[in-house]
Amino acid sequence: MEDERRVIAVSLLETREKFLALAKSLTPAELEMPTENEGWSVKDTLAHAATSEMGLVATILRIARGQTSPRPGFDLHAFNREQVVKLRALAVDELLARMDQSREEVVRTLARLTDEELATEGVTSSGTPATVRELFGMIGEHEMMHAEEIRRAIGRR
């Protein structure tokens, strides 16, 4: 299982490198462009990326500890909107630093979990059933989905 953890960690680090390369290439005008997420600019999408990962870590830990149902009354969309509003004033460099910190925490969390915890299945805040192992994959997929949204917003492929 150590090999599996290493593969997951490498994949997450590669995904982050690609996302950061895109983020660092954005011009001030591109940062202000609207995305398909209603009310969000490209910079807002970066703010979301800077906060969403720690929410996923909390979900991973909740499920790994046996709390396999979603948090009652939790509104994921409202939470995401609130987090974006809170971080909107931060500079891009600060958002990128938060992303570095959150990815480090993801990799540390992956290393700490037992094989049994990785296999634990639960339900995410969005209602998606997944094992803890699958949630680590979803982190990278989520990031790449938002990278594609950014590319579409700025007209890059």
SENUVO-624222 format. One line per field, with one value per residue (C-alpha): residue number from 1; residue in one letter; x, y negated, z negated. Coordinates in steps of 0.05 Angstrom, whole numbers, plus 5000, padded with zeros to 4 digits. Example, Ala and Ser with C-alpha at 12.3 -4.5 7.8 and 13.67 -1.06 7.14 Angstrom:
BEGIN
i: (1  2)
aa: (A  S)
x: (5246  5273)
y: (5090  5021)
z: (4844  4857)
% end
This chain:
BEGIN
i: (1  2  3  4  5  6  7  8  9  10  11  12  13  14  15  16  17  18  19  20  21  22  23  24  25  26  27  28  29  30  31  32  33  34  35  36  37  38  39  40  41  42  43  44  45  46  47  48  49  50  51  52  53  54  55  56  57  58  59  60  61  62  63  64  65  66  67  68  69  70  71  72  73  74  75  76  77  78  79  80  81  82  83  84  85  86  87  88  89  90  91  92  93  94  95  96  97  98  99  100  101  102  103  104  105  106  107  108  109  110  111  112  113  114  115  116  117  118  119  120  121  122  123  124  125  126  127  128  129  130  131  132  133  134  135  136  137  138  139  140  141  142  143  144  145  146  147  148  149  150  151  152  153  154  155  156  157)
aa: (M  E  D  E  R  R  V  I  A  V  S  L  L  E  T  R  E  K  F  L  A  L  A  K  S  L  T  P  A  E  L  E  M  P  T  E  N  E  G  W  S  V  K  D  T  L  A  H  A  A  T  S  E  M  G  L  V  A  T  I  L  R  I  A  R  G  Q  T  S  P  R  P  G  F  D  L  H  A  F  N  R  E  Q  V  V  K  L  R  A  L  A  V  D  E  L  L  A  R  M  D  Q  S  R  E  E  V  V  R  T  L  A  R  L  T  D  E  E  L  A  T  E  G  V  T  S  S  G  T  P  A  T  V  R  E  L  F  G  M  I  G  E  H  E  M  M  H  A  E  E  I  R  R  A  I  G  R  R)
x: (5000  5059  5068  4995  5003  5065  5027  4969  5017  5057  4992  4968  5034  5035  4963  4981  5042  4998  4946  5000  5032  4965  4951  5020  5010  4946  4947  4910  4856  4848  4840  4779  4745  4679  4675  4617  4608  4557  4586  4657  4716  4779  4810  4750  4762  4834  4805  4760  4819  4856  4801  4764  4820  4820  4745  4759  4812  4760  4713  4767  4783  4709  4697  4762  4740  4675  4628  4606  4544  4547  4544  4470  4448  4514  4505  4566  4548  4537  4602  4640  4609  4627  4698  4707  4679  4727  4788  4769  4815  4877  4932  4943  5010  4974  4923  4979  5015  4951  4946  5017  5000  4936  4969  5024  4969  4934  4999  5012  4940  4949  5012  4980  4918  4917  4897  4831  4817  4833  4782  4727  4667  4624  4585  4615  4583  4557  4523  4573  4589  4664  4720  4772  4821  4774  4768  4842  4832  4773  4819  4861  4799  4766  4828  4833  4759  4771  4833  4791  4739  4794  4821  4751  4740  4805  4801  4862  4865)
y: (5000  4953  4956  4937  4877  4856  4860  4819  4767  4760  4752  4698  4661  4664  4639  4581  4563  4558  4516  4469  4461  4438  4393  4360  4346  4306  4232  4182  4175  4251  4255  4210  4249  4283  4358  4405  4407  4353  4291  4319  4289  4328  4301  4325  4394  4390  4369  4430  4475  4444  4465  4525  4574  4567  4579  4644  4662  4652  4698  4750  4749  4750  4812  4846  4838  4874  4815  4839  4795  4723  4669  4654  4586  4570  4530  4540  4486  4434  4454  4447  4378  4354  4378  4342  4278  4283  4291  4245  4189  4232  4225  4282  4298  4307  4353  4394  4399  4426  4477  4500  4507  4546  4594  4608  4623  4670  4709  4713  4737  4790  4815  4820  4860  4935  4983  4994  4920  4912  4966  4934  4913  4853  4797  4730  4663  4662  4729  4771  4839  4853  4888  4846  4870  4845  4778  4766  4777  4729  4674  4676  4683  4623  4581  4601  4586  4515  4508  4524  4473  4421  4439  4433  4366  4337  4370  4416  4489)
z: (5000  4992  5068  5076  5029  5068  5134  5106  5076  5140  5180  5132  5135  5212  5215  5169  5212  5273  5236  5208  5276  5304  5244  5248  5322  5313  5329  5286  5340  5343  5267  5272  5328  5310  5307  5317  5241  5232  5199  5199  5234  5252  5188  5148  5176  5150  5082  5084  5100  5041  4992  5020  5010  4934  4936  4972  4921  4866  4905  4913  4838  4820  4863  4842  4769  4784  4793  4861  4871  4895  4842  4828  4853  4887  4951  4994  5045  4990  4957  5023  5036  4965  4972  5039  5011  4951  4995  5052  5027  5022  5073  5121  5088  5022  5053  5085  5018  4986  5042  5027  4953  4967  5015  4964  4913  4962  4973  4898  4886  4940  4907  4838  4857  4849  4905  4870  4866  4940  4956  4913  4954  4938  4970  4987  4972  5043  5033  5073  5044  5044  5007  4973  5027  5081  5047  5056  5130  5129  5103  5166  5211  5177  5188  5262  5272  5246  5289  5350  5328  5323  5392  5422  5388  5415  5483  5475  5491)
% end
